[in-house]
Amino acid sequence: MCGRYTLYSDKKTIEDHFQVEAADEELLKPNYNVAPGTVRPVILTEGTNDRKIGALKWGLVPPFVKDLSDWKPLINARSETVNEKPSFRKAFHRKRCVVPANGFYEWKDFGGGKKIPFYIRLLDRDLFGMAGIYETHTDQEGNERHTFAILTTEANALMQPLHDRMPVILKNEDYNVWLDPVNPRPHTLQKLLTPYPTDEMSTFKVSTDVNSPENNHQELIIPKLK
């Protein structure tokens, strides 16, 4: 799964990498401990081929939800069934997005209630995009809620000791295909939803300070030797 990640690249780096312009400086403020329920920058197209950065809350709420108080927002969507599940199917066909990140966290269960956090990143690039889907929910008062979920796939060899799932990390050349709002081509999209190559990633143990979303500083991604 993916329950916490980082995004600390500066505004220009994000704009250049994703070929998009960003107006909201505050939205792109470095965050070393992104948690569910927070508003995050995501790349989307909204019916055109022109990319833009949207401010969406992490935790998808489908349009059909009647009572928000009785609904738990969905932070992840399994790529194997995203084209089938009612909560995700329409978004998968028409509302796909790319979630910028520099890395993500996972907790290894050592038993006895002891879980140790690890940080995972790519070796060939500091900034990357995770496959996501988004939706707009309108409540009875007409208030709109824009939300997103990150797609996951089976873990590669690097991730397997930590968890059996990992986020879908897109290659740069696949952004256009994933974001294309006109031609959904489910079979083509499914081919993108695979584990990232093991030999192009690294992981290391980090401080348990990351356990609390209140902690948000660069030291969270420094390797912990003991």
C-alpha positions as CSV (number, residue, x, y, z in Angstrom):
1,M,0.0,0.0,0.0
2,C,1.0,3.6,0.2
3,G,0.0,5.5,3.3
4,R,2.7,8.2,3.6
5,Y,5.0,9.9,1.1
6,T,7.2,12.9,0.6
7,L,7.3,15.8,-1.9
8,Y,10.1,18.3,-1.4
9,S,11.3,19.3,-4.9
10,D,11.1,23.0,-5.6
11,K,8.4,24.6,-7.8
12,K,10.5,24.9,-10.9
13,T,11.7,21.2,-10.7
14,I,8.1,20.0,-10.4
15,E,7.0,22.2,-13.3
16,D,9.8,21.1,-15.6
17,H,9.4,17.4,-14.8
18,F,5.7,17.3,-15.3
19,Q,5.5,20.0,-18.0
20,V,2.9,22.0,-16.1
21,E,2.7,25.5,-14.6
22,A,1.9,26.0,-10.9
23,A,0.4,29.2,-9.4
24,D,0.0,28.1,-5.8
25,E,3.4,28.3,-4.0
26,E,1.9,27.2,-0.7
27,L,0.6,23.9,-2.3
28,L,4.1,23.0,-3.3
29,K,5.7,23.7,0.0
30,P,8.1,20.9,0.9
31,N,6.5,18.1,2.8
32,Y,8.5,15.2,4.3
33,N,5.5,13.4,5.8
34,V,2.4,13.6,3.6
35,A,-0.5,12.0,5.3
36,P,-4.0,10.9,4.2
37,G,-6.6,13.6,4.6
38,T,-4.4,16.4,3.5
39,V,-4.7,18.5,0.4
40,R,-2.0,17.7,-2.1
41,P,-0.9,18.8,-5.6
42,V,-1.8,16.3,-8.3
43,I,-1.3,16.5,-12.1
44,L,-4.5,16.2,-14.2
45,T,-6.0,17.3,-17.5
46,E,-9.8,17.6,-16.9
47,G,-11.1,17.0,-20.4
48,T,-8.3,18.5,-22.4
49,N,-4.7,17.6,-23.2
50,D,-3.4,20.6,-21.2
51,R,-1.9,19.6,-17.9
52,K,-2.6,21.5,-14.7
53,I,-1.9,21.1,-11.0
54,G,-5.0,20.5,-8.9
55,A,-5.4,20.8,-5.1
56,L,-7.1,17.6,-4.1
57,K,-7.6,15.8,-0.7
58,W,-5.9,12.4,-0.3
59,G,-8.7,10.0,0.3
60,L,-11.2,9.3,-2.5
61,V,-14.9,9.8,-2.0
62,P,-17.0,8.5,-4.9
63,P,-20.0,10.6,-6.2
64,F,-22.6,8.0,-5.0
65,V,-21.7,8.4,-1.3
66,K,-24.8,9.7,0.5
67,D,-23.5,10.1,4.1
68,L,-19.9,11.3,4.5
69,S,-20.0,10.6,8.2
70,D,-20.4,6.9,7.4
71,W,-17.7,6.7,4.7
72,K,-14.0,6.0,5.2
73,P,-12.0,7.8,2.4
74,L,-10.1,5.5,0.2
75,I,-6.4,6.4,0.0
76,N,-5.4,3.4,-2.2
77,A,-7.0,1.5,-5.1
78,R,-5.8,-2.0,-6.2
79,S,-4.7,-1.8,-9.8
80,E,-5.8,-5.3,-10.5
81,T,-9.5,-4.5,-9.8
82,V,-9.6,-0.7,-10.4
83,N,-11.5,-1.3,-13.6
84,E,-14.2,-3.4,-11.8
85,K,-14.9,-1.8,-8.4
86,P,-17.9,0.6,-8.4
87,S,-15.9,3.1,-6.3
88,F,-13.1,3.4,-8.8
89,R,-14.3,2.2,-12.3
90,K,-15.6,5.6,-13.6
91,A,-12.5,7.5,-12.3
92,F,-10.2,4.9,-13.9
93,H,-11.9,5.5,-17.3
94,R,-12.1,9.3,-17.2
95,K,-10.4,10.8,-14.2
96,R,-6.8,9.7,-13.9
97,C,-4.1,11.8,-12.3
98,V,-0.4,11.7,-11.5
99,V,0.7,12.2,-7.9
100,P,4.2,13.9,-7.6
101,A,6.5,12.4,-5.0
102,N,10.2,12.1,-4.1
103,G,9.7,8.9,-2.1
104,F,7.4,7.0,0.2
105,Y,7.4,5.2,3.5
106,E,6.5,1.7,4.5
107,W,6.5,0.0,7.9
108,K,7.9,-3.5,8.4
109,D,6.1,-5.6,11.0
110,F,8.6,-7.4,13.3
111,G,5.8,-8.9,15.4
112,G,4.8,-8.1,19.0
113,G,3.4,-4.8,17.9
114,K,6.9,-3.5,16.8
115,K,6.8,-1.8,13.4
116,I,9.9,0.0,11.9
117,P,9.5,2.6,9.2
118,F,11.5,2.5,6.0
119,Y,11.9,5.1,3.3
120,I,11.8,4.0,-0.4
121,R,13.1,6.1,-3.3
122,L,14.3,5.7,-6.9
123,L,17.9,5.5,-7.9
124,D,17.7,7.1,-11.3
125,R,15.5,10.2,-10.4
126,D,14.7,12.1,-7.3
127,L,11.2,13.1,-8.5
128,F,8.6,10.8,-9.9
129,G,4.9,10.4,-10.4
130,M,2.5,7.8,-8.9
131,A,-0.6,6.7,-10.8
132,G,-3.8,8.1,-9.2
133,I,-7.5,8.5,-9.8
134,Y,-9.7,11.4,-8.7
135,E,-13.3,12.2,-8.1
136,T,-15.6,15.1,-7.3
137,H,-18.3,14.5,-4.6
138,T,-21.2,17.0,-4.2
139,D,-23.1,17.0,-0.9
140,Q,-26.7,17.9,-0.4
141,E,-25.8,21.6,0.2
142,G,-24.0,21.7,-3.2
143,N,-20.5,21.7,-1.7
144,E,-17.9,20.0,-3.8
145,R,-15.1,17.8,-2.5
146,H,-12.2,16.9,-4.8
147,T,-10.4,13.8,-3.7
148,F,-7.9,11.3,-5.0
149,A,-6.5,7.8,-4.4
150,I,-3.1,6.3,-5.3
151,L,-3.1,3.0,-7.2
152,T,-1.1,0.1,-5.8
153,T,0.3,-3.1,-7.3
154,E,2.0,-6.2,-6.0
155,A,5.3,-5.6,-4.3
156,N,8.6,-6.1,-6.2
157,A,11.5,-8.0,-4.6
158,L,12.8,-4.9,-2.8
159,M,9.4,-4.2,-1.2
160,Q,8.3,-7.8,-0.4
161,P,10.2,-7.9,3.0
162,L,8.3,-4.8,4.0
163,H,4.8,-5.2,2.5
164,D,3.0,-7.2,-0.2
165,R,1.8,-4.0,-2.0
166,M,3.5,-0.9,-3.4
167,P,2.4,2.3,-5.2
168,V,2.3,2.2,-9.0
169,I,5.2,4.4,-10.1
170,L,4.9,5.6,-13.7
171,K,7.8,6.0,-16.1
172,N,8.2,9.6,-17.5
173,E,7.2,8.5,-21.0
174,D,4.0,7.0,-19.7
175,Y,2.5,10.2,-18.2
176,N,0.8,11.2,-21.5
177,V,-0.9,7.8,-21.8
178,W,-2.1,7.7,-18.2
179,L,-3.4,11.3,-18.3
180,D,-5.1,11.0,-21.7
181,P,-8.8,11.9,-21.0
182,V,-10.1,11.1,-24.5
183,N,-9.0,7.5,-25.1
184,P,-9.2,5.4,-21.9
185,R,-8.0,2.2,-23.5
186,P,-8.3,0.0,-20.3
187,H,-6.0,-2.7,-21.7
188,T,-3.3,-0.2,-22.5
189,L,-3.6,1.5,-19.1
190,Q,-3.4,-1.8,-17.3
191,K,0.0,-2.5,-18.9
192,L,1.3,0.5,-17.0
193,L,0.2,-0.7,-13.6
194,T,3.1,-3.0,-12.8
195,P,5.8,-3.1,-10.1
196,Y,8.7,-0.7,-10.6
197,P,12.0,-2.5,-11.4
198,T,13.7,-3.6,-8.2
199,D,17.2,-2.7,-9.3
200,E,16.1,0.9,-9.9
201,M,15.0,1.5,-6.3
202,S,16.5,1.6,-2.8
203,T,15.3,1.5,0.8
204,F,16.6,2.2,4.2
205,K,15.4,2.4,7.8
206,V,14.4,5.8,9.2
207,S,13.4,7.3,12.5
208,T,10.1,6.4,14.1
209,D,9.5,10.2,14.3
210,V,7.7,9.7,10.9
211,N,5.0,7.7,12.8
212,S,3.4,11.0,13.7
213,P,2.1,13.2,10.9
214,E,2.9,16.2,13.1
215,N,6.5,15.6,12.4
216,N,7.5,17.1,9.1
217,H,11.2,17.9,8.6
218,Q,14.1,16.8,6.4
219,E,15.7,14.6,9.1
220,L,12.8,12.1,8.6
221,I,14.5,10.7,5.5
222,I,18.0,10.4,6.9
223,P,19.0,6.8,7.2
224,K,19.0,5.3,10.7
225,L,22.0,3.1,11.2
226,K,20.7,1.3,14.3
